[in-house]
Amino acid sequence: MTARVLVVGSANADLVVAAERRPGSGETVLGGDTAISPGGKGANTAVAAARLGAEVALLAAVGSDGYGELLAASLREAGVSTGLLRVVDRPTGIAYITVTPDGENSILVSPGANSALTDVDVDLDGVAVLVLSMEIPIASVEAAVAAASAAGVRTVLNLSPAAEVAPATLRALDVLLVNEHEAAWLLGSAGDPARLLDLGPSAVVVTLGARGARVVTATGTVDVESPRVDAVDTTGAGDAFAGALAAALAKGAELAEAVRLAVRVAAVSVTRHGAQPSYP
């Protein structure tokens, strides 16, 4: 393995429709033209890190269809190593995304090929940071974290979408990355994020949207403010954050320093449309 950052996660085609508002139950709302772009939390994270100069490889699964070809081409163009990208007998995952004028989005994901990523036994030699997210089987996430921890590789888990993982997995994490909703889900309420350390990770980073992010370690809490921007599309902003965080950590940055970069990168991403196309 020559990559310093290994991302294990999903690769999806994003089908994005702009609409004045989200439809309610049983309601039809007319939207704009459908825009198709490469996405998926794993692929997005890998592209974001690569565009910041990190050596990145992605372990993911796609189908033998046009969407899979789109994703592979996008990864290569961004400089992500696709040697671990697997083509399986399932359709490529698709995210159906509605974006409203305030830049907020609603997303429905059809995992497809991502569900077939069940073997994550890969060479970790030379890898500095392993980044994972939750659009692949949970057993694969847990196996990858355990292998990385045993190999002395720094582990970052973006617990999105929120899902229950084994206590041993949480204890093996160097960084648990969550947004406010995921933090509240883990705590059972909107409690003090410092309590997340009780679950076992060495450090916790809570993203706070336009307010920035909070870094929680055993030595205390650091708040990192976000620059003020005019958001047009928040799709993939969390993945941009994760990729920038991993890129900085792989280059030797301290956690708070890495979060400062990640906050700026995420802020830039929401000023542009799409996920990967918006990454600096």
C-alpha positions as a printed Julia matrix, in Angstrom:
280×3 Matrix{Float64}:
   0.0    0.0     0.0
   1.5    3.34   -1.04
  -1.38   5.57    0.1
  -1.04   7.51    3.34
  -4.82   7.82    3.65
  -7.02   4.77    3.14
 -10.74   5.41    2.89
 -13.11   2.47    3.31
 -16.64   3.42    2.41
 -19.35   3.96   -0.14
 -19.38   5.15   -3.72
 -22.69   6.45   -5.05
 -24.03   8.35   -8.0
 -25.8   11.49   -6.75
 -29.06  12.32   -8.51
 -29.8   15.88   -7.4
 -33.02  17.82   -7.93
 -33.53  21.41   -6.82
 -36.99  22.15   -5.42
 -38.69  25.05   -3.68
 -39.65  22.74   -0.82
 -39.6   19.08    0.12
 -42.76  17.09   -0.61
 -44.88  15.99    2.3
 -46.42  12.55    2.7
 -48.43  11.65   -0.4
 -47.54  14.95   -2.1
 -45.96  15.63   -5.49
 -43.71  18.67   -5.91
 -42.18  19.75   -9.21
 -38.44  20.33   -9.19
 -35.71  21.36  -11.58
 -33.64  19.26  -13.95
 -31.82  16.28  -12.49
 -28.08  16.75  -12.09
 -25.94  13.61  -11.92
 -22.62  13.75  -10.13
 -20.21  11.37   -8.36
 -20.81  10.95   -4.64
 -21.02   8.54   -1.73
 -19.45   9.24    1.66
 -16.38   7.14    0.98
 -15.7    8.47   -2.5
 -16.4   12.05   -1.41
 -13.99  11.77    1.51
 -11.28  10.31   -0.7
 -11.65  13.02   -3.34
 -11.64  15.8    -0.75
  -8.39  14.47    0.76
  -6.74  13.93   -2.63
  -7.52  17.45   -3.8
  -5.62  18.72   -0.78
  -2.54  16.8    -1.85
  -2.86  13.63    0.21
  -1.92  10.22   -1.19
  -5.29   8.46   -1.03
  -6.71   5.05   -1.89
 -10.38   4.09   -1.75
 -11.71   0.65   -0.92
 -15.28   0.61   -2.23
 -17.6   -1.35   -4.49
 -19.49  -0.28   -7.63
 -21.56  -2.03  -10.26
 -20.59  -2.73  -13.88
 -22.8    0.09  -15.12
 -22.54   3.67  -16.3
 -22.71   5.06  -12.79
 -19.79   2.86  -11.75
 -17.75   4.13  -14.69
 -18.62   7.72  -13.74
 -17.37   7.17  -10.2
 -14.15   5.45  -11.25
 -13.34   8.26  -13.7
 -14.02  10.93  -11.08
 -11.74   9.23   -8.56
  -8.89   8.9   -11.03
  -9.28  12.52  -12.12
  -8.99  13.65   -8.5
  -5.85  11.59   -7.98
  -7.38   8.83   -5.85
  -5.89   5.38   -6.3
  -8.6    3.02   -7.63
  -6.6   -0.18   -7.31
  -8.88  -1.32   -4.48
 -12.13  -0.32   -6.21
 -14.19  -3.46   -6.73
 -16.73  -4.13   -9.48
 -19.5   -6.42   -8.22
 -22.71  -7.97   -9.52
 -24.96  -5.32   -7.98
 -26.09  -1.93   -9.3
 -23.96   1.03   -8.26
 -25.32   2.79   -5.2
 -27.48   5.86   -5.83
 -28.31   8.83   -3.62
 -31.52  10.67   -4.45
 -31.03  14.25   -3.22
 -33.48  17.14   -2.95
 -31.95  20.59   -2.43
 -34.03  23.59   -1.32
 -33.18  27.3    -1.89
 -31.63  27.62    1.59
 -28.99  25.08    0.55
 -30.31  22.33    2.84
 -30.86  18.82    1.5
 -32.77  15.6     2.05
 -31.14  12.35    0.92
 -32.44   8.85    0.23
 -29.68   6.31   -0.4
 -30.05   3.03   -2.28
 -26.84   1.19   -1.24
 -26.66  -1.3    -4.1
 -23.05  -2.42   -4.6
 -22.0   -0.84   -1.31
 -23.77  -3.67    0.5
 -21.38  -6.13   -1.14
 -18.29  -4.61    0.51
 -17.92  -7.44    3.0
 -14.2   -8.24    2.64
 -12.02  -5.37    3.88
  -8.83  -7.35    4.53
  -6.23  -5.16    2.81
  -2.55  -4.33    3.19
  -2.15  -1.43    5.63
   1.6   -1.04    5.16
   2.43   2.67    4.82
  -1.07   3.84    5.72
  -1.1    6.66    8.29
  -4.85   7.26    8.58
  -7.85   5.01    7.98
 -11.17   6.79    7.45
 -14.53   5.04    7.49
 -18.21   5.96    7.26
 -21.44   4.04    7.68
 -22.9    3.47    4.2
 -21.3    0.01    4.06
 -21.99  -3.09    6.18
 -21.33  -2.44    9.86
 -19.36  -5.68   10.16
 -16.95  -4.35    7.53
 -16.5   -1.11    9.46
 -15.76  -2.98   12.66
 -13.32  -5.35   10.97
 -11.42  -2.49    9.33
 -11.14  -0.54   12.58
  -9.86  -3.6    14.43
  -7.24  -4.33   11.77
  -6.05  -0.73   11.65
  -5.86  -0.47   15.42
  -3.79  -3.64   15.6
  -1.46  -2.29   12.91
  -0.97   1.05   14.67
  -2.83   3.0    11.97
  -4.73   6.09   13.14
  -8.48   5.52   12.83
 -11.21   8.07   12.06
 -14.84   6.95   12.01
 -17.41   9.33   10.54
 -20.51   7.84   12.21
 -22.83   8.89    9.39
 -25.51   7.78    8.95
 -25.78   7.05   12.68
 -25.69   3.34   13.47
 -24.82   1.19   16.45
 -21.29  -0.21   16.41
 -19.64  -2.53   18.9
 -18.2   -0.96   22.06
 -14.82  -2.47   21.14
 -14.89  -0.52   17.89
 -15.55   2.77   19.66
 -12.73   2.04   22.12
 -10.31   1.4    19.23
 -10.97   4.77   17.57
  -8.5    7.61   17.57
 -11.16  10.05   16.36
 -14.94   9.72   16.41
 -16.44  12.25   13.98
 -20.14  13.12   14.35
 -22.5   16.0    13.73
 -24.84  17.36   16.39
 -27.67  14.98   15.47
 -25.4   11.94   15.57
 -23.91  13.08   18.89
 -27.39  13.41   20.38
 -28.3    9.97   19.01
 -25.26   8.42   20.7
 -25.93  10.2    23.99
 -29.67   9.65   23.95
 -30.15  13.42   24.3
 -28.55  16.72   23.37
 -26.1   16.41   26.26
 -22.51  17.49   26.76
 -20.4   16.18   23.82
 -17.58  15.52   26.3
 -19.63  12.54   27.46
 -18.86  10.89   24.12
 -15.39  10.18   25.43
 -17.01   7.8    27.89
 -17.82   5.56   24.92
 -14.11   4.94   24.43
 -12.64   6.97   21.55
  -9.42   8.88   22.2
 -10.94  12.06   20.77
 -14.27  13.31   19.43
 -14.93  15.94   16.77
 -18.48  17.3    16.6
 -19.32  19.32   13.48
 -21.67  22.23   14.15
 -22.69  23.31   10.65
 -22.24  27.04   10.07
 -20.89  27.42   13.62
 -17.8   25.31   12.94
 -16.74  22.32   15.02
 -15.85  21.23   18.55
 -12.81  19.14   19.42
 -13.12  17.06   22.59
 -10.14  15.3    24.16
  -9.18  14.16   27.65
  -7.38  17.48   28.15
 -10.39  19.66   27.32
 -12.56  21.15   24.6
 -11.61  23.47   21.73
 -14.2   25.28   19.59
 -13.22  26.07   16.0
 -15.32  28.75   14.29
 -16.29  28.53   10.64
 -15.87  31.46    8.26
 -19.16  33.03    7.27
 -20.28  32.09    3.78
 -23.43  32.15    1.67
 -24.48  28.49    1.44
 -26.07  27.26   -1.78
 -25.78  23.47   -1.29
 -24.69  21.59    1.83
 -24.55  18.22    0.05
 -21.3   16.44    0.92
 -20.02  19.13    3.3
 -19.5   16.6     6.09
 -17.5   14.4     3.73
 -15.37  17.37    2.69
 -14.67  17.92    6.37
 -13.72  14.27    6.89
 -11.4   14.24    3.88
  -9.65  17.45    4.89
  -9.29  16.18    8.46
  -7.7   12.94    7.25
  -5.37  14.74    4.84
  -4.1   17.04    7.58
  -3.67  14.24   10.12
  -1.74  12.16    7.57
   0.67  15.09    7.13
   1.32  15.2    10.88
  -1.03  17.98   11.99
  -2.34  18.05   15.55
  -6.06  17.33   15.81
  -7.19  20.91   16.49
  -5.04  22.18   13.62
  -6.52  19.54   11.31
 -10.04  20.57   12.34
  -9.27  24.21   11.52
  -8.41  23.18    7.95
 -11.45  20.9     7.74
 -13.81  23.68    8.82
 -12.48  25.97    6.09
 -12.72  23.29    3.41
 -16.31  22.44    4.39
 -17.21  26.14    4.31
 -15.9   26.46    0.76
 -17.82  23.35   -0.33
 -21.24  24.73    0.66
 -20.75  27.78   -1.59
 -20.8   25.53   -4.67
 -23.3   23.02   -6.03
 -22.85  19.25   -5.72
 -20.61  17.15   -3.52
 -17.3   16.29   -5.21
 -17.6   19.16   -7.75
 -17.68  21.61   -4.83
 -14.44  20.51   -3.15
 -11.43  22.82   -3.26
